[in-house]
Amino acid sequence: MKESRAQMKESRVDTLIIGGGIIGLSCALEELRRNKSVCLIDRSSIGKNNASWAAAGTMVVRDVKKFFSPLRRMYVQSVQMMPEWLDFISKNSQIEIPFIKGGCYYVYDFGRPEGESEYKILFSQVNRELASDYTEMTRPPFLENYLPDTCKTVYFPNEYYLDNRALLKAIIKTCDNLGLSTREEQIEGVEDQGERIKITLRNENIYAQHCVITAGAWCGELLKYFNYALDIIPVKGQMVTIPKFYDSPAMVFFHRDLYMVPRQNQLLLGSTQERRVWEEGFNDFGEQYLRNTLHKYMANVKFEAIQKWAGIRSIIKDRYPVMGFINENKSVIISTAHYKVGFAVAPLCATCMSQLIANEEPAFDLSAFNPQREKALYPTS
Ligand SMILES: Cc1cc2nc3c(=O)[nH]c(=O)nc-3n(C[C@H](O)[C@H](O)[C@H](O)COP(=O)(O)OP(=O)(O)OC[C@H]3O[C@@H](n4cnc5c(N)ncnc54)[C@H](O)[C@@H]3O)c2cc1C
């Protein structure tokens, strides 16, 4: 026992971040920009094999359904920060991050029973948000040969998407340039020692002033060290790419079933929404769902999957993220349950996390996302 303790390396940092998806990396970047020493730990490869790598990178009006809700407000404020934030990362890393105002077409087939009602739901949301600019038409002009004339389509010209994998690569490089230290291994223990947090790895103890838990759908495994639990519902999403068959930079959404997002000369086709599925990886169900749903709307498009993958989103019952301190002496923060909008909210989320750490007023009122709210975190002892 004595011998193994003697071999343990001891390290100290200002901020320790657990989980290297877009949320953890954004928080790391924000802390580094404040000249903090930061260590990021992931049990797997940072920026890979997680929801962030699997995502489509869309920022669209449909993703936050409750308009005027705190999440919707956070989303809008965060997306406004995006151009400047991406510019900093891109310049620092010398990696281009495609961020494209391609617009988005929402297609509803009135020849189907759910077509009209889903169209009305979209409008009841959109009409309440006067800022949304849109036009109506039968079909997207570039899909005239594929869709029936029983369709109704709403086009939002001001919607964006980014290349999430390019962003991950660029933000990793930027953090590296700014001095981030990283570990890619399992955590063996976490201890709240009052004035600091101790993380135990196989051969190392790391002590930090603050710890930020950003382990996506898997945050529950870490919360047990603090005697808390959180009922995260995993929602698996499977996607493929197919050859790009239309000549437009626009995204297209079909009802709530399917979307297409241009990525160079391919189209991302997504996604399944499999609640409570923890099993990772692409499978036959994903392939069949995507093939059948594509053909349900456009029977004459060839389903020729080029790449296939899957990821796990996290959501909790009230559909709001969980963001804030979890311990009394305000040294441990959690940021999770970002469901379908992790990329969209990343810049503002990271800003707020750093402000909490610095004991400043957050740029956004986080009270609706408080981990201690009803039906979020609960004590296990
Ligand atoms: C198919 C799909 C499509 C999506 N499309 C979009 C989209 O178009 N737009 C959008 O904004 N969002 C989209 N999302 C959602 C978005 O991807 C997530 O909201 C976001 O990636 C969440 O980021 P995260 O950093 O919280 O989690 P993750 O990216 O899952 O990262 C969590 C990290 O924590 C690590 N980890 C877990 N447990 C531990 C542990 N015990 N110790 C150390 N590390 C640990 C994991 O290895 C992982 O790297 C999509 C998601 C999916 C699956």
The ligand as an ORCA input file, in Angstrom:
! r2SCAN-3c Opt
* xyz 0 1
  C     -27.555     11.910    -33.535
  C     -27.440     13.225    -32.805
  C     -27.693     14.414    -33.485
  C     -27.567     15.643    -32.818
  N     -27.741     16.793    -33.523
  C     -27.544     17.989    -32.916
  C     -27.652     19.189    -33.641
  O     -27.938     19.154    -34.839
  N     -27.438     20.379    -32.998
  C     -27.111     20.435    -31.662
  O     -26.916     21.543    -31.105
  N     -27.008     19.293    -30.939
  C     -27.228     18.084    -31.540
  N     -27.146     16.931    -30.821
  C     -26.984     17.041    -29.373
  C     -25.561     17.365    -29.009
  O     -24.723     16.462    -29.662
  C     -25.418     17.264    -27.500
  O     -26.320     18.153    -26.863
  C     -23.995     17.626    -27.076
  O     -23.064     16.945    -27.867
  C     -23.786     17.286    -25.622
  O     -22.427     17.497    -25.343
  P     -21.787     17.019    -23.997
  O     -20.401     17.529    -23.990
  O     -22.700     17.362    -22.867
  O     -21.830     15.403    -24.057
  P     -20.973     14.367    -24.904
  O     -20.626     14.893    -26.227
  O     -21.702     13.067    -24.852
  O     -19.617     14.239    -24.089
  C     -19.553     13.637    -22.825
  C     -18.142     13.112    -22.631
  O     -18.001     12.655    -21.286
  C     -17.187     11.507    -21.286
  N     -17.448     10.753    -20.064
  C     -18.555     10.056    -19.737
  N     -18.421      9.509    -18.523
  C     -17.200      9.855    -18.061
  C     -16.483      9.578    -16.870
  N     -16.994      8.825    -15.892
  N     -15.245     10.083    -16.736
  C     -14.692     10.850    -17.717
  N     -15.329     11.136    -18.874
  C     -16.574     10.653    -19.042
  C     -17.579     10.765    -22.555
  O     -16.556      9.873    -22.972
  C     -17.791     11.928    -23.524
  O     -16.630     12.215    -24.254
  C     -27.231     15.680    -31.442
  C     -26.963     14.488    -30.768
  C     -27.058     13.267    -31.440
  C     -26.738     11.998    -30.699
*
